């Protein structure tokens, strides 16, 4: 093994880790924004067509393999003349898939708030939207936080899929280095450790937020 190899591994994996963090943050933002909006719409409205549309959206994205969906965005759109950069395709693809997961997480959190609280809000003249914003949303978000934390940890691991569309994250850089050096065990083992550090950091951050909310 070359004396320069440890330095090459560290540089490649740290560079990839920065990309992994960017993809995770971007996809998480997309997933949370869309998931929260759709869950709120599902809770606030009784429109059957809207409810059906949201359910179809959720089921379609949850039942299509993530890698297949990424290929559709990156290669499928390119065949139609729409070329997305690999990073953008990774963020949008994982974000849309994640939104299908977070819809149910948020919806379960909102529905876990006792109905009596909304009824009490209505009795003092609050509109359903204001009652949702002031009463249901804060409590539902707190209920949903543990599941959202689990999703965020899973998302960090799922970013390894975007190596297939040439996004230069951890696994992409690791594979490139393996092809050059053939040090498979050392490089992939080091990549696993980097993922372990990242997922551990996300889990610890989620636990910290939960503890902070419990003290309020």
CORLIN-V19960 format. One record per backbone hydrogen bond with DSSP energy under -1.0 kcal/mol. NH is the residue of the N-H (numbers start at 1). CO is the residue of the C=O. Records with the same first field share a line. If there is no record, write none. Layout:
NH: CO  CO
//
This chain:
5: 2
8: 4
9: 5
10: 6
11: 7
12: 8
13: 9
14: 10
15: 11
16: 12
17: 13
18: 14
19: 15
20: 16
21: 17
22: 18
23: 19
24: 20
25: 21
26: 22
27: 23
28: 24
29: 25
30: 26
31: 27
32: 28
33: 29
34: 30
35: 31
36: 32
37: 33
38: 34
39: 35
40: 36
41: 37
42: 38
43: 39
44: 40
45: 41
51: 47
52: 48
53: 49
54: 50
55: 51
56: 52
57: 53
58: 54
59: 55
60: 56
61: 57
62: 58
63: 59
69: 65
70: 66
71: 67
72: 68
73: 69
74: 70
75: 71
76: 71
77: 72
79: 75
81: 78
82: 77
89: 85
90: 86
91: 87
92: 88
93: 89
94: 90
95: 91
96: 92
97: 93
98: 94
99: 95
100: 96
102: 98
103: 99
105: 101
106: 102
107: 103
108: 104
109: 105
110: 106
111: 107
112: 108
113: 110
117: 114
119: 115
120: 116
121: 117
122: 118
123: 119
125: 122
126: 121
131: 127
132: 128
133: 129
134: 130
135: 131
136: 131
137: 132
139: 135
140: 136
141: 137
142: 138
143: 139
144: 140
145: 141
148: 144
149: 145
150: 146
151: 147
152: 148
153: 149
154: 150
155: 151
156: 152
157: 153
158: 154
159: 155
160: 157
161: 158
162: 159
163: 160
164: 161
165: 162
166: 163
167: 162
169: 167
173: 169
174: 170
175: 171
176: 172
177: 173
178: 174
179: 175
181: 177
182: 178
184: 182
187: 183
188: 184
189: 185
190: 186
191: 187
192: 188
193: 189
194: 190
195: 191
196: 192
197: 193
198: 194
199: 195
200: 196
201: 197
202: 198
203: 199
204: 200
205: 201
206: 202
207: 203
208: 204
209: 205
210: 206
211: 207
212: 208
213: 209
214: 210
215: 211
//
